[in-house]
Amino acid sequence: MNKDKDLTRGNPFNLIFSFAVSMMMGNVFQQLYTTVDSIIIGKKIGSLELASIGETDWLIFLVNGFLIGLIQGFSVILGRKFGEKDERAFDIYYKKARLLCFVISILFAAVLLSVSGLLLQIIGTKAEAFDFAITYVNVIFAGIPFLVFYQFFAAVLRSRGNSRIHLMAMTISSICNILLDLLFICVMKMGIAGAALGTVLSEALVMVICGYHVFDARRSAKAEIASGNGISAGEDNDADNSDKLRHSEMSHTSNLAIVRELMTIGLPMALQSVITAIGGLIVIRCVNRYDITFFTGYMIAGKVYALLEIAASSYGMVVVAYVSQNYGAGKLDRIRSGVRISLAMGVVTALLCSFIMIAFGKAAMSLFMDAATASEDIFRYGQDYLLVLGIFYPLLYMLYIMRASLQGLGNTVVPMISSFGQVIMRVLCALVLTSFIGCSGIYYGEISAWILADLIIIVTYFREIRQVKECTVD
């Protein structure tokens, strides 16, 4: 059954809210992959193993961020074609994007498996954590093809306004992941390798579920085109024949141009994540200068931060789909009203997350380790970090939403530049500010990064909207 949703029609608030709720729920289950791993490892194996996974977080984010950013860029173009009601063009771009995903996933898995040890040395992984860390990343890297195609199929569904399948798939997969963790870690005593294997197999399950529904959606779209009810509905036969000829020529003669267009939008979004990850890796090297107590508190507080960031990333995914569809349909007023509505939702959500961070930070950290045996200093460092983040958290939600708005409009370069600015602020604070106020300077690097990126993105958004309006008038 086709569950595609046209985001160019209907009440923007209702559309964005329902889409966002589905995405949040799906992403909550997705985050359970790593959260359940962390809880079980922290409780059943030990805090060192948990900290070892923390050592790999930014490295995995660098790899996954590049791949997911690239795929998100592909979905911008697919969303635009869906908004234009151009199913034939959508099919052509989809096939080229799918081929790119296949080639890239195989290359990444092969290269990363061969250099994983070197990468862990470069980021300064602690000696006592190295063996655990390399075991974890090698299993994760081997599963990259599953990650890529699960993300690709989910992005294709989102570009067509379909978030329900992703939610269903993530629910099933998360249950599977919990059961596999219990089996591999608690029963089969596979340790960190078992946690990573459970994550990879769960991603494979999501890939299969989302892939099936993409296939079903494409089959339905092709049936509509064949029956004359696709993009040419309501047109005369001459116009329809002309349109078919144009797309036939496109599919045969413009392969390189299509790939270039996909990479032009996707690559800056991929590099944006790489730049952010590089900054994070530099900060981790700075964190490694301090003792294991600070490191563990910082990493576990980061787990809480990641959970509460889910809603922000969900809003971003929704806004990309909403803006790209309406941009393809030429509906500028809907874009502006949708962005305003998303910002209001985002700020309210961020304030709720701030309250949780500040009021329940220690309780949230206790999910990941045994409070009875853990050092009180670990909680103190983690609570200090969460307090600083909580005070300024709405800035992060604004960043996700405004950045996604620009990306939906096809501007992926400025978000990449803003990410570079974020890196500069994080690194400066980690290297310089810590000399004056100690380890807490690392916390303020995160806030400074949000402020600078928000300024860059917001100014560019209003300029971009003004230019689109002028072009529309002309």
C-alpha positions in Angstrom: 0.0 0.0 0.0 1.4 3.4 -1.0 1.8 5.7 2.0 3.6 8.6 0.3 2.6 12.0 1.7 2.4 15.2 -0.4 3.9 17.9 1.9 2.9 20.6 -0.6 -0.7 20.5 0.5 -2.6 20.7 3.8 -2.0 22.5 7.0 1.8 22.9 7.6 1.5 22.5 11.4 -0.3 19.3 11.2 2.0 17.9 8.5 5.2 18.9 10.3 4.0 17.8 13.7 2.8 14.3 12.6 5.9 13.8 10.4 8.2 14.9 13.3 6.5 12.7 15.9 6.9 9.7 13.6 10.6 10.6 13.0 11.3 11.2 16.6 9.8 7.8 17.6 11.8 6.1 14.9 15.0 7.9 15.9 14.4 7.1 19.6 14.4 3.4 18.6 17.4 4.0 16.5 19.3 5.6 19.4 18.4 2.5 21.5 20.9 0.7 19.4 23.8 2.4 21.1 22.0 3.2 24.3 21.1 -0.4 25.1 24.7 -1.4 24.1 26.0 1.2 26.5 23.7 0.2 29.4 24.4 -3.5 29.1 28.1 -3.0 28.7 28.3 -0.5 31.6 26.3 -2.8 33.9 27.4 -6.2 32.8 31.0 -5.8 31.7 32.4 -2.6 33.2 33.0 1.2 33.0 36.4 0.8 31.1 34.6 -1.1 28.3 31.9 1.6 28.2 34.6 4.3 28.1 36.3 2.4 25.3 33.1 2.7 23.2 33.1 6.4 24.0 36.6 6.6 22.5 35.2 5.4 19.2 32.1 7.6 19.1 33.6 10.5 17.1 35.4 8.2 14.8 32.2 6.3 14.0 30.4 9.6 13.7 33.0 10.7 11.2 32.4 7.7 9.0 28.6 7.4 9.5 28.2 11.2 9.3 29.8 11.3 5.9 27.7 8.5 4.5 24.4 9.7 6.0 25.1 13.3 4.9 25.7 12.1 1.4 22.5 10.2 1.4 20.6 13.1 2.9 21.8 15.2 0.0 20.5 12.6 -2.5 17.1 12.8 -0.7 17.0 16.6 -1.2 16.9 16.1 -5.0 14.5 13.1 -4.8 12.2 15.2 -2.6 12.3 18.0 -5.1 11.4 15.7 -8.0 8.5 14.3 -5.9 7.3 17.8 -5.2 7.4 18.5 -8.9 5.2 15.4 -9.4 7.9 14.1 -11.8 7.9 10.3 -11.1 10.0 9.4 -14.2 12.8 11.8 -13.2 12.4 10.5 -9.6 13.0 7.0 -10.8 16.1 7.9 -12.8 17.7 9.8 -9.9 16.8 7.0 -7.5 18.6 4.4 -9.6 21.7 6.5 -9.9 21.8 7.2 -6.2 21.3 3.5 -5.4 24.3 2.6 -7.6 26.4 5.3 -5.9 25.5 3.9 -2.5 26.5 0.4 -3.5 30.0 1.4 -4.7 30.7 3.8 -1.8 29.6 1.3 0.9 31.9 -1.5 -0.4 34.9 0.9 -0.8 34.4 2.4 2.7 34.1 -1.0 4.4 37.2 -2.4 2.8 39.4 0.7 3.4 38.3 1.3 7.0 38.8 -2.3 8.1 42.4 -2.1 6.8 43.2 1.1 8.7 41.1 1.0 11.8 44.0 0.4 14.2 45.9 3.4 12.7 42.8 5.6 13.1 42.4 4.7 16.7 46.1 5.6 17.3 45.7 8.9 15.5 42.8 10.0 17.8 44.9 9.1 20.9 42.9 6.1 22.2 44.1 5.2 25.7 46.3 2.0 25.8 44.0 0.3 28.3 41.0 0.9 26.0 42.6 0.1 22.7 41.8 -3.6 22.4 38.2 -3.1 23.3 37.9 -0.1 20.9 39.4 -1.9 17.8 37.1 -4.9 18.3 34.1 -2.7 18.4 34.9 -0.5 15.4 35.9 -3.4 13.2 32.6 -5.1 13.6 30.8 -1.8 13.0 32.9 -1.0 9.9 32.2 -4.5 8.5 28.5 -3.7 8.6 28.7 -0.4 6.7 26.8 -1.7 3.6 23.8 -2.5 5.8 24.0 1.0 7.4 24.3 2.7 4.0 21.3 1.0 2.4 19.2 1.2 5.5 19.8 5.0 5.5 19.3 5.2 1.8 16.0 3.4 1.7 14.7 5.4 4.7 15.8 8.7 3.0 13.9 7.7 -0.1 10.8 7.1 1.9 11.2 10.4 3.7 11.6 12.3 0.4 8.2 11.0 -0.5 6.7 12.1 2.9 6.6 8.6 4.3 7.8 8.3 7.9 5.6 5.5 9.1 7.6 2.7 7.6 10.8 4.0 9.2 9.0 4.1 12.6 7.8 0.5 12.2 11.2 -0.8 11.0 13.0 0.9 13.9 10.6 -0.5 16.4 11.0 -4.0 15.2 14.8 -3.6 14.8 15.3 -2.2 18.3 13.5 -5.1 19.9 15.7 -7.4 17.9 18.8 -5.4 19.0 17.9 -5.7 22.7 17.3 -9.5 22.4 20.6 -9.9 20.4 22.5 -7.9 23.0 21.2 -10.1 25.8 22.0 -13.2 23.8 25.5 -12.1 22.7 26.7 -10.4 25.8 24.8 -12.0 28.7 24.4 -15.6 27.4 27.2 -16.1 24.9 29.7 -13.8 26.7 30.9 -12.1 23.5 31.6 -8.8 25.2 32.0 -5.7 23.1 32.0 -7.7 19.8 28.5 -9.0 20.7 27.2 -5.5 21.3 28.6 -4.3 17.9 27.2 -7.4 16.1 23.8 -6.9 17.6 23.8 -3.3 16.2 24.9 -4.5 12.7 22.4 -7.2 12.4 19.6 -4.9 13.6 20.6 -2.4 10.8 20.4 -5.2 8.3 16.8 -5.9 9.4 15.9 -2.2 9.0 17.5 -2.3 5.5 15.3 -5.2 4.5 12.1 -3.7 5.8 12.6 -0.2 4.3 14.0 -1.7 1.1 10.9 -3.7 0.6 8.6 -0.7 1.0 10.7 1.4 -1.3 10.4 -1.4 -3.9 6.6 -1.4 -3.3 6.4 2.4 -3.7 8.4 2.3 -6.9 6.2 -0.4 -8.3 3.0 1.6 -7.5 4.5 4.7 -9.1 5.5 2.9 -12.2 1.9 1.4 -12.5 0.5 5.0 -12.3 2.9 6.1 -15.0 2.0 3.2 -17.2 -1.8 3.8 -16.8 -1.4 7.5 -17.6 -2.1 8.7 -14.0 1.5 9.8 -13.1 3.1 13.1 -13.7 1.1 13.7 -16.9 -2.4 13.3 -15.5 -4.6 16.0 -16.9 -2.4 16.8 -19.9 -3.2 16.1 -23.5 -1.6 13.2 -25.4 0.9 15.3 -27.3 2.3 16.8 -24.1 2.4 13.3 -22.5 4.3 11.8 -25.4 6.7 14.8 -25.4 7.4 14.3 -21.7 8.0 10.6 -22.1 10.5 11.3 -24.9 12.3 13.9 -22.8 12.7 11.4 -19.9 13.8 8.7 -22.2 16.6 10.9 -23.6 17.5 11.9 -20.0 17.9 8.3 -18.9 20.2 7.4 -21.8 22.3 10.5 -22.3 22.6 12.3 -18.9 24.0 9.6 -16.6 27.1 11.6 -15.8 25.2 14.8 -15.3 22.8 13.1 -12.9 25.6 11.7 -10.8 27.3 15.1 -10.8 24.1 16.7 -9.6 23.7 14.1 -6.8 27.2 14.6 -5.6 27.1 18.4 -5.9 24.2 18.4 -3.3 25.3 15.4 -1.3 29.1 15.9 -1.0 28.9 19.2 1.0 26.4 17.7 3.4 28.8 14.7 3.8 31.8 17.0 4.3 29.8 19.0 6.9 29.6 15.9 9.1 33.3 15.1 8.5 34.3 18.6 9.5 32.2 18.3 12.7 33.7 14.9 13.4 37.2 16.1 13.0 36.6 18.8 15.5 35.1 16.3 17.8 38.2 14.0 17.5 40.5 17.0 18.3 38.4 17.7 21.4 38.6 14.0 22.4 42.4 14.3 22.2 42.1 17.2 24.6 39.8 15.3 26.9 42.3 12.4 26.9 44.8 14.8 28.6 42.7 14.6 31.8 42.3 11.5 34.0 40.0 8.6 33.4 37.4 10.0 35.8 36.8 13.2 33.8 36.9 11.2 30.6 34.3 8.8 31.8 32.0 11.5 33.2 32.3 13.5 29.9 31.6 10.5 27.8 28.6 9.3 29.8 27.1 12.7 29.9 27.5 12.7 26.2 25.3 9.6 26.0 22.5 11.6 27.8 23.2 14.5 25.4 22.8 12.2 22.4 19.5 10.9 23.6 18.1 14.4 24.0 19.5 15.4 20.6 17.2 12.9 18.9 14.3 15.3 18.6 16.6 18.0 17.0 17.9 15.7 14.3 14.3 14.5 13.7 13.1 18.1 13.1 16.0 18.5 10.7 15.1 15.5 8.7 11.4 16.6 8.5 12.3 20.1 7.5 14.6 18.9 4.7 11.7 16.8 3.3 9.1 19.6 3.7 11.2 22.4 2.2 12.6 20.3 -0.7 9.1 19.2 -1.7 7.6 22.7 -1.5 10.7 24.2 -3.3 10.1 21.7 -6.1 6.4 22.8 -6.2 7.4 26.5 -6.1 5.5 27.2 -2.9 7.7 29.8 -1.1 5.0 31.0 1.3 4.6 27.4 2.6 8.3 27.1 3.1 8.5 30.2 5.2 5.5 29.3 7.4 6.7 25.7 7.8 10.1 26.9 9.0 8.5 29.3 11.5 6.3 26.5 12.8 9.3 24.1 13.1 11.3 26.7 15.0 8.5 27.2 17.5 8.2 23.4 18.0 11.9 23.0 18.3 12.3 25.7 20.9 9.6 24.2 23.1 11.1 20.7 22.8 14.6 22.1 23.6 13.3 23.7 26.8 11.8 20.4 27.9 15.2 18.7 27.2 17.0 21.5 29.1 14.8 20.8 32.1 15.6 17.1 32.0 19.4 17.8 31.7 19.5 20.2 34.6 17.0 18.5 37.0 17.6 14.8 36.2 21.2 14.7 34.9 22.6 12.4 37.5 19.6 10.0 37.3 20.0 9.9 33.5 23.7 9.1 33.8 22.9 6.3 36.3 21.3 4.4 33.4 24.7 3.8 32.0 26.6 2.7 35.1 26.2 1.4 38.6 25.8 4.5 40.8 26.8 2.5 43.9 30.3 1.6 42.6 31.0 4.6 40.3 33.1 7.5 41.5 31.1 10.5 42.6 33.6 12.7 40.6 32.3 11.0 37.4 28.8 12.3 38.2 30.1 15.7 39.2 31.9 16.2 35.9 28.9 14.9 33.9 26.4 17.0 35.7 28.5 20.1 35.1 28.6 19.4 31.4 24.9 18.8 31.2 24.2 22.0 33.1 26.1 24.1 30.6 24.5 22.4 27.7 21.0 22.6 29.2 21.1 26.4 29.6 21.8 27.0 25.9 20.0 23.9 24.4 17.5 25.9 22.3 20.4 27.2 20.2 21.1 23.6 19.1 17.5 23.0 18.0 17.5 26.2 16.1 20.7 25.2 14.3 19.3 21.8 13.2 16.1 23.4 11.8 17.6 26.4 10.1 20.4 24.3 8.6 17.9 21.8 7.3 15.9 24.7 5.7 18.9 25.8 3.8 19.7 22.3 2.7 16.1 21.8 1.5 16.5 24.9 -0.7 19.5 23.2 -2.3 22.2 25.3 -0.5 24.5 22.7 1.1 27.7 24.7 0.9 27.0 27.3 3.6 25.9 24.6 6.2 29.3 23.0 5.5 31.1 26.3 6.1 29.1 26.8 9.3 30.4 23.4 10.5 33.9 24.5 9.9 33.2 27.5 12.1 31.9 25.1 14.8 35.1 23.2 14.6 37.2 26.3 15.1 35.2 27.3 18.2 35.4 23.9 19.7 39.1 23.5 19.2 39.9 27.0 20.3 38.0 26.5 23.6 39.5 23.1 24.1 43.1 24.3 23.5 42.9 27.9 24.8 40.0 28.4 27.2 40.9 25.3 29.2 44.2 27.0 30.1 42.2 29.7 32.0 39.2 27.9 33.4 40.3 24.2 33.3 38.5 21.3 31.8 35.1 23.1 31.8 36.4 25.2 28.9 35.6 22.1 26.8 32.0 22.5 27.7 31.8 26.1 26.5 33.4 25.2 23.2 30.1 23.4 22.3 28.0 26.4 23.1 30.3 28.8 21.2 30.1 26.5 18.2 26.3 26.6 18.3 26.2 30.4 18.5 28.5 31.0 15.6 26.8 28.4 13.3 23.4 29.8 14.1 24.5 33.3 13.1 25.9 32.1 9.8 22.9 29.9 9.0 20.1 32.4 9.9 21.6 35.2 7.9 22.1 33.0 4.9 18.6 31.6 5.1 16.9 35.0 4.9 19.2 36.0 2.0 18.4 32.7 0.2 14.6 33.2 0.7 14.8 36.7 -0.6 16.7 35.5 -3.7 14.2 32.8 -4.3 11.3 35.3 -4.0 13.0 37.7 -6.5 13.5 34.8 -9.0 9.9 33.8 -8.6 8.6 37.3 -9.2 10.8 37.7 -12.3 
